[in-house]
């Protein structure tokens, strides 16, 4: 298991081995509220970022649609400050109490 989003989306690393072969992939699986398969998407093992992005989008548009701004972390990680700022209410105030450090 690589990760999950909510109760219905899972991301797993799968490795199949046999006589002289090995197949590795990342598998995104999504089920509905009754546990029935909705989506099964295979990603190349090197496409972990794409798989995580797809999981985030599916969560944000599905089960997590009512959650507050589920993609805010991606905007922060991508240094997309405009999208990050727009994820907050216009009158939001953030107090950062971490000590400033100039140590290397």
C-alpha positions in Angstrom: 0.0 0.0 0.0 1.4 3.4 -1.0 -1.5 5.4 0.3 -5.2 6.0 0.4 -7.6 8.9 0.1 -10.8 8.7 2.2 -12.4 5.4 2.5 -12.7 4.4 -1.1 -9.5 5.2 -3.0 -6.3 3.2 -2.6 -2.9 3.3 -4.3 -0.8 0.2 -4.3 2.6 -1.0 -5.6 2.0 -4.3 -7.4 4.8 -6.8 -8.4 4.0 -10.0 -10.3 6.8 -12.5 -10.8 7.0 -15.7 -12.6 9.2 -18.0 -14.6 11.7 -15.5 -16.0 9.5 -12.3 -15.8 8.7 -9.6 -13.3 6.0 -6.9 -13.8 5.8 -3.9 -11.5 3.2 -1.2 -11.6 1.3 1.2 -9.4 -2.4 0.5 -9.2 -5.1 3.1 -8.3 -8.4 1.5 -7.2 -11.6 3.3 -6.5 -14.8 1.7 -5.2 -18.3 3.2 -4.6 -20.1 3.4 -1.3 -21.2 -0.2 -1.6 -17.7 -1.5 -2.3 -18.2 -2.1 -6.0 -15.2 -1.3 -8.3 -15.5 2.0 -10.0 -12.0 2.6 -11.3 -8.8 0.6 -11.8 -5.9 2.5 -13.3 -2.4 1.2 -13.9 0.6 3.5 -13.8 4.2 2.9 -14.6 6.3 2.6 -11.4 8.2 5.8 -12.4 4.9 7.8 -12.6 4.2 7.9 -8.8 3.6 11.7 -9.0 0.9 11.2 -11.7 -0.7 8.4 -9.7 -0.8 10.6 -6.5 -2.2 13.5 -8.5 -4.9 11.3 -10.0 -5.8 10.0 -6.5 -6.0 13.6 -5.2 -8.3 14.7 -8.1 -10.6 11.7 -7.7 -10.9 12.3 -4.0 -11.5 16.0 -4.4 -14.2 15.5 -7.0 -15.8 12.4 -5.4 -15.8 11.4 -1.7 -13.9 14.5 -0.6 -15.9 17.0 -2.6 -17.3 18.5 0.6 -13.9 18.6 2.3 -12.3 22.1 2.5 -9.9 22.5 -0.4 -8.3 19.1 -0.6 -5.7 20.2 -3.2 -4.2 23.0 -1.2 -1.1 20.8 -0.4 -0.3 20.4 -4.1 -0.4 24.2 -4.7 1.9 24.7 -1.8 4.3 22.0 -2.9 4.3 23.4 -6.5 4.9 26.9 -5.2 1.7 28.0 -6.9 1.1 30.8 -4.5 -1.9 32.3 -6.4 -3.8 29.0 -6.2 -2.7 28.5 -2.6 -3.9 31.9 -1.7 -7.2 31.4 -3.5 -7.8 28.2 -1.4 -8.4 30.4 1.7 -11.3 32.7 2.6 -10.4 36.3 1.7 -10.2 37.3 5.3 -8.1 34.3 6.5 -5.2 35.1 8.8 -2.3 32.7 9.3 0.0 33.0 12.3 3.3 31.2 11.9 5.0 30.7 15.2 7.9 28.8 14.0 11.3 30.3 14.9 13.2 31.8 12.1 16.5 30.0 11.6 19.4 31.1 9.4 21.5 28.1 10.2 22.6 26.0 7.2 
